[in-house]
Amino acid sequence: MLSSADVKRAARAAGADLCGIASMDRFEGAPKQQDPRYIFPRAKACAVLAFRIPRGYLRGIEEGTYFAAYTSMGYGGLNQVYMPVVLRELTCFIEDHGYECAPIPNHYPGTSISFATQQVTARSRAVREGYPIPDILVDFRVAAFAAGLGEFGWSKLFLTPEFGPAQRFVALLTDAPLEPDPLFEGKLCDKCMKCVAECSADAISRTESDSITVAGRTIEWGRLDTQKCSIGYRGGNAEYNPFMRPGTDEEQYKDEYCGGATLAKACGYGSTYGHNPAVEGARGCMRACLIHLEEKGALKRSFVHKFRERKPWKLPVQAPG
């Protein structure tokens, strides 16, 4: 009989940093368009794999001198190259034991869904009456919570006691009767609001929040303006983007998701592995949060030196021309 311990050992051997397991009943009440049970109705367990973003991937952006490591290796490279390889290895491992395994990579499919409003923008139609349209978009943060890996931070990034906010996730569904992990009982986010203060896009509310219920637990996070976030993470604020074309006018792209083609031309930094350039370097939601959690000793790992040892850089505002 394949056990949860077997799956976790195989996941670590294949290259995952963390592996947690959720029973499928923990997804009860999920919106239809995000419910993984529609992907594999016979599934008994959901295994969630976490892949750390090494602190050094963020070093060059913190110093303002090298942006390629995080944007390629820590973002697109993880999502499009490394994680799918590990996911395939674990899928094959489980299927070699006679159980079916349905992998869920961290790619954005043909369906767009707002996690706040549940509004769906579709380029597809349901194949059966009462079914969601393809592709279901599983929220990996919810899956990670259901698998006991950690908690939501105020920024809406997922926090683990090992890596704080610095990891990305994939998942797989299997009909193997795996023992689920208990839900996380710790407390990592203390609502310090450093994510709010340092977000270059001003995308996270300090006072308003959203919440959902997962496995009987209420999860709360600061209300996120996804449009502002989408523009900010790819360098929409010229004060934190040294590649921004001179004379760029924010008014030309501020109302478009990800800034559209106008920001793509103005940003000055190319995409990697099909992803928009993440040149903001997760300044508030990841870097500020990571610094805070490390400084208060909330994480299981520690480093010889502090991550931030001087005042963060900021560029003068360029007047549009």
C-alpha positions as CSV (number, residue, x, y, z in Angstrom):
1,M,0.0,0.0,0.0
2,L,1.4,3.4,-1.0
3,S,1.6,5.7,2.0
4,S,1.8,9.4,2.5
5,A,5.4,9.0,3.8
6,D,6.3,7.2,0.6
7,V,4.9,10.1,-1.5
8,K,6.6,12.7,0.6
9,R,10.0,10.9,0.3
10,A,9.6,10.6,-3.5
11,A,8.6,14.3,-3.7
12,R,11.7,15.4,-1.9
13,A,13.9,13.1,-3.9
14,A,12.5,14.5,-7.1
15,G,13.3,18.0,-6.1
16,A,10.3,19.5,-4.2
17,D,11.1,21.3,-0.9
18,L,7.9,20.6,0.9
19,C,5.0,18.2,0.4
20,G,1.7,18.3,2.2
21,I,-1.4,16.2,1.7
22,A,-5.1,17.2,1.8
23,S,-8.2,15.0,1.8
24,M,-10.6,15.9,-0.9
25,D,-13.4,16.7,1.5
26,R,-11.4,19.8,2.6
27,F,-12.4,21.4,-0.8
28,E,-16.1,21.2,0.1
29,G,-17.7,24.5,-0.7
30,A,-15.1,25.6,-3.2
31,P,-16.5,27.6,-6.2
32,K,-17.2,25.2,-9.0
33,Q,-14.7,26.9,-11.3
34,Q,-11.9,26.3,-8.7
35,D,-13.0,22.9,-7.3
36,P,-10.3,20.2,-8.1
37,R,-12.8,17.4,-7.5
38,Y,-14.2,18.1,-11.0
39,I,-10.7,17.3,-12.5
40,F,-10.6,13.9,-10.9
41,P,-13.9,12.8,-9.3
42,R,-12.4,9.6,-8.0
43,A,-9.5,11.3,-6.2
44,K,-9.0,10.7,-2.5
45,A,-6.1,13.0,-1.9
46,C,-4.5,16.2,-3.1
47,A,-0.7,16.4,-2.7
48,V,0.7,19.9,-2.8
49,L,4.4,20.5,-3.5
50,A,6.2,23.7,-2.5
51,F,9.4,24.9,-4.3
52,R,11.4,27.5,-2.4
53,I,12.5,30.8,-4.0
54,P,16.1,31.0,-2.7
55,R,16.8,34.3,-1.0
56,G,19.7,34.9,-3.4
57,Y,17.3,35.0,-6.3
58,L,16.1,38.4,-4.9
59,R,19.5,39.8,-4.1
60,G,20.1,41.5,-7.4
61,I,16.8,43.3,-7.4
62,E,17.3,44.3,-3.7
63,E,20.6,45.9,-4.8
64,G,19.1,47.2,-8.0
65,T,21.9,45.7,-10.2
66,Y,20.7,42.3,-11.5
67,F,17.1,41.5,-12.3
68,A,17.4,38.3,-14.3
69,A,17.6,35.7,-11.5
70,Y,14.2,36.3,-9.9
71,T,12.3,37.1,-13.1
72,S,13.7,34.0,-14.9
73,M,14.7,31.4,-12.3
74,G,12.4,32.4,-9.5
75,Y,9.3,33.0,-11.5
76,G,9.0,31.7,-15.1
77,G,11.7,29.1,-14.7
78,L,10.1,27.5,-11.7
79,N,6.6,27.6,-13.1
80,Q,7.4,26.5,-16.7
81,V,10.5,24.4,-16.4
82,Y,11.6,23.0,-13.0
83,M,8.2,22.4,-11.3
84,P,6.6,20.5,-14.2
85,V,9.6,18.1,-14.3
86,V,9.3,17.3,-10.6
87,L,5.5,17.0,-11.0
88,R,5.9,14.5,-13.8
89,E,8.4,12.4,-11.7
90,L,6.0,12.2,-8.8
91,T,3.1,11.5,-11.1
92,C,4.9,8.6,-12.6
93,F,6.0,7.3,-9.2
94,I,2.4,7.2,-7.9
95,E,1.2,5.6,-11.1
96,D,4.0,2.9,-10.9
97,H,2.2,1.8,-7.7
98,G,-1.1,1.3,-9.5
99,Y,-2.9,4.5,-8.6
100,E,-3.9,7.2,-11.1
101,C,-2.4,10.6,-10.6
102,A,-3.6,13.9,-12.2
103,P,-0.9,16.6,-12.2
104,I,-1.9,20.3,-11.9
105,P,1.0,22.6,-13.0
106,N,1.2,26.2,-12.1
107,H,0.2,27.5,-15.5
108,Y,-2.6,29.9,-16.3
109,P,-5.1,28.1,-18.6
110,G,-7.7,29.5,-21.0
111,T,-10.1,30.6,-18.2
112,S,-9.6,33.8,-16.3
113,I,-11.3,34.0,-12.9
114,S,-11.3,36.8,-10.3
115,F,-10.8,35.2,-6.8
116,A,-12.4,38.2,-5.2
117,T,-15.6,38.4,-7.3
118,Q,-15.7,34.8,-8.8
119,Q,-16.4,36.4,-12.2
120,V,-15.3,34.2,-15.0
121,T,-14.0,35.2,-18.4
122,A,-14.2,32.2,-20.7
123,R,-12.9,31.1,-24.0
124,S,-14.6,27.7,-23.6
125,R,-17.8,26.0,-22.7
126,A,-18.8,23.2,-20.3
127,V,-18.8,19.7,-21.8
128,R,-21.6,18.4,-19.5
129,E,-24.6,20.2,-18.0
130,G,-23.8,21.5,-14.5
131,Y,-20.0,21.2,-15.0
132,P,-17.5,24.1,-14.8
133,I,-16.0,25.3,-18.1
134,P,-12.4,24.2,-19.0
135,D,-9.9,24.9,-17.6
136,I,-10.6,24.8,-13.9
137,L,-8.2,27.2,-12.1
138,V,-7.2,25.7,-8.8
139,D,-6.1,28.2,-6.2
140,F,-2.7,26.8,-5.0
141,R,-2.8,28.9,-1.9
142,V,-6.1,27.3,-0.8
143,A,-4.7,23.8,-1.7
144,A,-1.5,24.5,0.3
145,F,-3.7,25.6,3.3
146,A,-5.8,22.4,3.0
147,A,-2.6,20.4,2.9
148,G,-1.4,21.9,6.1
149,L,1.7,23.7,4.7
150,G,1.0,27.1,6.3
151,E,-1.3,30.1,6.3
152,F,-2.3,33.1,4.2
153,G,-0.5,36.3,4.9
154,W,-2.2,39.7,4.9
155,S,-0.7,40.2,1.4
156,K,-2.6,37.1,0.2
157,L,0.7,35.4,-0.4
158,F,1.0,32.0,1.3
159,L,3.4,31.7,4.2
160,T,5.2,28.5,5.3
161,P,7.2,28.2,8.5
162,E,10.2,27.1,6.4
163,F,10.3,29.8,3.7
164,G,7.8,32.5,4.7
165,P,6.3,33.9,1.5
166,A,9.1,32.7,-0.8
167,Q,7.8,29.6,-2.6
168,R,5.6,28.5,-5.5
169,F,3.3,25.5,-5.7
170,V,2.0,22.7,-7.8
171,A,-0.5,20.0,-7.0
172,L,-1.5,16.5,-8.0
173,L,-4.7,14.5,-7.4
174,T,-4.7,10.8,-6.8
175,D,-7.0,7.9,-6.0
176,A,-4.4,6.6,-3.6
177,P,-5.8,6.5,0.0
178,L,-3.2,8.8,1.4
179,E,-3.4,10.0,5.0
180,P,-4.0,13.8,5.1
181,D,-1.8,16.2,7.1
182,P,-3.3,18.2,9.9
183,L,-4.1,21.9,9.2
184,F,-1.4,24.4,10.2
185,E,-1.8,25.5,13.8
186,G,0.9,28.1,14.0
187,K,0.7,31.9,13.5
188,L,3.2,33.5,11.1
189,C,1.4,36.7,9.9
190,D,1.1,39.3,12.7
191,K,-0.4,41.9,10.4
192,C,2.6,44.2,10.6
193,M,1.5,45.8,7.3
194,K,5.0,46.0,5.9
195,C,3.6,44.3,2.8
196,V,1.1,47.2,2.5
197,A,3.8,49.9,3.1
198,E,6.3,48.5,0.6
199,C,4.1,47.4,-2.3
200,S,5.1,49.6,-5.2
201,A,1.6,49.4,-6.7
202,D,-0.3,50.3,-3.5
203,A,-2.4,47.2,-4.3
204,I,-3.0,45.9,-0.8
205,S,-5.6,47.5,1.5
206,R,-4.6,48.3,5.1
207,T,-8.1,48.3,6.4
208,E,-10.3,46.2,4.1
209,S,-10.2,42.5,3.9
210,D,-11.6,39.4,2.1
211,S,-12.1,36.0,3.5
212,I,-13.1,32.4,2.6
213,T,-13.8,29.3,4.6
214,V,-11.6,26.2,4.0
215,A,-12.0,23.0,5.9
216,G,-14.0,24.8,8.6
217,R,-11.4,27.5,9.0
218,T,-11.9,31.2,8.1
219,I,-9.0,32.6,6.0
220,E,-8.6,36.4,5.8
221,W,-6.3,38.6,3.8
222,G,-6.1,42.3,2.9
223,R,-8.2,43.2,0.0
224,L,-6.1,43.1,-3.1
225,D,-6.5,45.3,-6.2
226,T,-5.5,42.7,-8.8
227,Q,-5.2,45.2,-11.6
228,K,-2.8,47.4,-9.6
229,C,-0.9,44.3,-8.6
230,S,-0.6,43.0,-12.1
231,I,0.8,46.3,-13.3
232,G,3.1,46.8,-10.3
233,Y,4.8,43.4,-10.4
234,R,5.9,43.9,-13.9
235,G,7.5,47.3,-13.3
236,G,4.6,49.7,-13.7
237,N,5.9,52.1,-11.1
238,A,8.9,54.0,-12.6
239,E,10.4,54.6,-9.1
240,Y,11.2,50.9,-8.9
241,N,11.9,50.1,-12.5
242,P,15.3,51.3,-13.9
243,F,14.3,50.0,-17.3
244,M,11.3,52.2,-17.7
245,R,11.4,54.2,-21.0
246,P,12.0,57.9,-20.4
247,G,8.9,60.0,-20.6
248,T,6.4,57.2,-20.0
249,D,3.0,58.3,-18.9
250,E,1.4,56.0,-16.3
251,E,-2.1,57.2,-17.4
252,Q,-1.6,55.2,-20.7
253,Y,-1.5,51.8,-19.0
254,K,-2.9,52.1,-15.5
255,D,-6.4,51.0,-16.4
256,E,-5.4,47.9,-18.3
257,Y,-4.7,44.4,-16.7
258,C,-1.0,44.0,-16.6
259,G,-0.7,47.4,-18.3
260,G,-1.4,45.9,-21.7
261,A,0.8,46.5,-24.7
262,T,1.6,50.0,-23.6
263,L,3.4,48.9,-20.5
264,A,5.1,46.1,-22.4
265,K,6.8,48.7,-24.6
266,A,7.4,51.1,-21.8
267,C,8.8,48.6,-19.2
268,G,11.9,47.9,-21.2
269,Y,12.4,44.3,-19.9
270,G,11.6,41.2,-21.8
271,S,9.4,38.3,-20.7
272,T,10.8,34.9,-19.8
273,Y,9.2,31.5,-20.4
274,G,6.0,33.2,-21.4
275,H,5.7,35.2,-18.2
276,N,5.6,39.0,-17.9
277,P,8.8,40.4,-16.4
278,A,8.5,40.5,-12.6
279,V,11.0,43.3,-12.2
280,E,9.3,44.8,-9.1
281,G,10.7,41.8,-7.4
282,A,7.7,41.3,-5.0
283,R,8.9,44.3,-3.1
284,G,6.2,44.4,-0.4
285,C,4.4,41.0,-0.5
286,M,7.5,38.9,-0.5
287,R,10.7,40.8,0.3
288,A,9.3,43.0,3.1
289,C,7.4,40.1,4.6
290,L,10.5,37.8,4.4
291,I,12.7,40.4,6.1
292,H,10.1,40.9,8.9
293,L,9.6,37.1,9.5
294,E,13.4,36.5,9.6
295,E,14.1,39.4,11.9
296,K,11.5,38.3,14.5
297,G,12.8,34.7,14.3
298,A,9.5,33.2,13.0
299,L,11.0,30.9,10.4
300,K,12.7,27.6,10.8
301,R,15.7,28.7,8.8
302,S,18.1,31.5,9.7
303,F,21.0,33.1,7.8
304,V,24.4,34.5,8.9
305,H,23.6,38.0,7.6
306,K,20.4,40.1,7.4
307,F,18.8,40.3,4.0
308,R,18.5,44.1,4.0
309,E,21.4,46.1,5.5
310,R,20.8,49.5,4.1
311,K,17.9,51.8,3.0
312,P,16.1,50.4,-0.1
313,W,16.8,52.2,-3.4
314,K,14.2,54.4,-5.1
315,L,14.5,56.3,-8.3
316,P,13.4,59.9,-8.9
317,V,10.1,60.3,-10.7
318,Q,10.3,61.0,-14.4
319,A,8.0,63.6,-15.8
320,P,6.1,62.3,-18.9
321,G,7.3,64.0,-22.1
